[in-house]
Amino acid sequence: MNKDIFVFIEQRGGQVLPAAIQAITAATHLAVKTGGKAVAGIIGHNLGPVADRIDGTGVATILVADDAALAMYNPLRYTRALTAMIQKADPQIVLLAASFMGRDLAPRAAMRLHAGLATDCTELDLEGGALVVRRPIYNGKAFSRVHFNAGRVQMASVRPNTFAAPAGGGARAERVAIAFAADASDDRQTTKEIARTGGNEKDVTEASIVVSGGRSLKSEENFKIIYDLAHALDGAVGASRAACDAGYQPHSRQVGLTGKTVTPQLYFACGISGAIQHLAGMRGSRCIVAVNTDAEAPIFKVADYGVVADLFTFVPLLTEEVKKVRAH
């Protein structure tokens, strides 16, 4: 085992996941402390543009498993490819984005490598030559500090938007091909098709800006003002459970205890009262802006900025101002 930090770069259809790019920042930070280097790994097919995207971001080496059999995500094939990469790199620490794929792959690879694993981490550091992480528990009401044992591979998945993306413009990385051959055992599970929901809308768990609406929107049609603001900010659209249960938005956009947990740089809560179930899914946001007509709404207790106003008046005005600023 060397002192390097390996980071798995997740890509979908040739597009690199932003959270994976952000994990490179964590990897280079840790590599300075270990005295090693950051090593990236990518899996898929026709990965030349993906490798170009991460070149110059601080990684010294890019391991590439490029094969037609890896064109679509198959957990069995990807686990074998990822495990082979990690064994080739022989790193001290392995990082992944805490995405849907990362949550699936990380425990599979950790089991094969007999490695310790901590998920959804928001802080990473090194103490006594071993990885130490901080991760939220009990729906963000408390934090757990996990200290890994030195002497074996240490794995962690990093929550999206925890680290800023690297600036780029650094030295070019060495590229190393990792051979992959399909195995009959992989056919126990086959991916036939990957269907994208929500058209071209961003996933709320990966966006740096989220604009959420509540039941106060009163209809699916009225959510247009939420979408307009989200698009102006290049963000994603979220919704409260009440809005989803009422049919205003699909449950795939639900933020909260029984929905998705988001940690954007900026979160707008429009017409959301702030029930504890909703707060559990967004209290980790860096900056929270609440818009509500009720000045006593619980959402204002967690908001960094509060606007007591009718959202049907305020949100369109804000959208127009954002467009004006971005036009310049």
RABELLIN-V721389 format. One record per residue. N is the residue number from 1. PHI is phi in whole degrees, 0 to 359 (999 if undefined). BURIAL is 1 if it has 24 or more other C-alpha atoms within 12 Angstrom, else 0. Layout:
n/phi/burial
N/PHI/BURIAL
N/PHI/BURIAL
This chain:
n/phi/burial
1/999/0
2/262/1
3/258/1
4/283/1
5/244/1
6/263/1
7/232/1
8/279/1
9/260/1
10/282/1
11/225/1
12/229/1
13/61/0
14/88/1
15/261/1
16/285/1
17/294/1
18/305/1
19/297/1
20/289/1
21/298/1
22/297/1
23/294/1
24/297/1
25/301/1
26/296/1
27/295/1
28/292/1
29/297/1
30/289/1
31/297/1
32/299/0
33/283/1
34/278/1
35/85/0
36/255/1
37/225/1
38/271/1
39/236/1
40/254/1
41/227/1
42/232/1
43/230/1
44/155/1
45/221/1
46/55/1
47/267/1
48/307/1
49/297/0
50/292/1
51/297/1
52/298/1
53/296/1
54/263/1
55/293/1
56/86/1
57/265/1
58/119/1
59/276/1
60/273/1
61/222/1
62/240/1
63/270/1
64/236/1
65/256/1
66/245/1
67/205/1
68/300/0
69/290/1
70/253/1
71/299/1
72/245/1
73/295/1
74/229/1
75/302/1
76/289/1
77/292/1
78/294/1
79/295/1
80/297/1
81/295/1
82/294/1
83/299/1
84/297/1
85/297/1
86/296/1
87/295/1
88/293/1
89/286/1
90/52/1
91/276/1
92/279/1
93/229/1
94/239/1
95/241/1
96/223/1
97/284/1
98/277/1
99/260/1
100/298/1
101/293/1
102/299/1
103/292/1
104/278/0
105/285/1
106/305/1
107/293/1
108/295/1
109/292/1
110/299/1
111/296/0
112/293/0
113/267/1
114/55/0
115/255/1
116/284/1
117/219/1
118/237/1
119/251/1
120/57/1
121/279/1
122/246/1
123/216/1
124/224/1
125/207/1
126/235/1
127/222/0
128/60/0
129/79/0
130/234/1
131/286/1
132/233/1
133/232/1
134/238/1
135/219/1
136/285/1
137/225/0
138/52/0
139/56/1
140/83/1
141/280/0
142/211/0
143/232/0
144/252/0
145/253/0
146/249/1
147/249/1
148/282/1
149/275/0
150/287/0
151/96/0
152/216/1
153/298/1
154/243/1
155/243/1
156/211/1
157/258/1
158/253/1
159/296/1
160/304/1
161/69/1
162/283/1
163/240/1
164/284/1
165/291/1
166/296/1
167/291/0
168/86/0
169/81/0
170/275/0
171/294/0
172/288/0
173/263/1
174/286/0
175/249/1
176/234/0
177/280/1
178/250/1
179/293/0
180/222/1
181/233/0
182/298/0
183/238/0
184/301/0
185/294/0
186/293/0
187/284/0
188/296/0
189/221/0
190/235/0
191/270/0
192/269/0
193/202/0
194/245/0
195/259/0
196/272/0
197/263/0
198/76/0
199/61/0
200/261/0
201/291/0
202/287/1
203/284/1
204/298/1
205/284/1
206/247/1
207/281/1
208/274/1
209/228/1
210/233/1
211/245/1
212/249/1
213/239/1
214/248/1
215/296/1
216/297/1
217/292/1
218/73/0
219/194/0
220/296/0
221/298/0
222/290/1
223/293/1
224/302/1
225/292/1
226/290/1
227/297/1
228/299/1
229/293/1
230/299/1
231/294/1
232/297/1
233/266/1
234/59/1
235/244/1
236/245/1
237/258/1
238/239/1
239/205/1
240/281/1
241/298/1
242/299/1
243/292/1
244/289/1
245/297/0
246/281/0
247/87/0
248/286/1
249/217/1
250/292/0
251/293/1
252/294/1
253/257/1
254/288/1
255/252/1
256/149/1
257/303/0
258/261/0
259/241/1
260/252/1
261/262/1
262/238/1
263/223/1
264/285/1
265/290/1
266/220/1
267/234/1
268/258/1
269/249/1
270/254/1
271/69/1
272/246/1
273/289/1
274/106/1
275/298/1
276/302/1
277/296/1
278/284/1
279/300/1
280/298/1
281/263/1
282/221/1
283/293/1
284/276/1
285/295/1
286/294/1
287/223/1
288/243/1
289/244/1
290/251/1
291/235/1
292/203/1
293/280/1
294/267/0
295/295/0
296/262/0
297/298/1
298/303/1
299/301/1
300/290/1
301/287/0
302/253/1
303/282/1
304/279/0
305/225/0
306/239/1
307/236/1
308/270/1
309/196/0
310/285/0
311/298/1
312/291/1
313/265/0
314/288/0
315/298/1
316/299/1
317/296/0
318/296/1
319/301/1
320/296/0
321/293/0
322/298/0
323/298/0
324/296/0
325/296/0
326/289/0
327/291/0
328/259/0
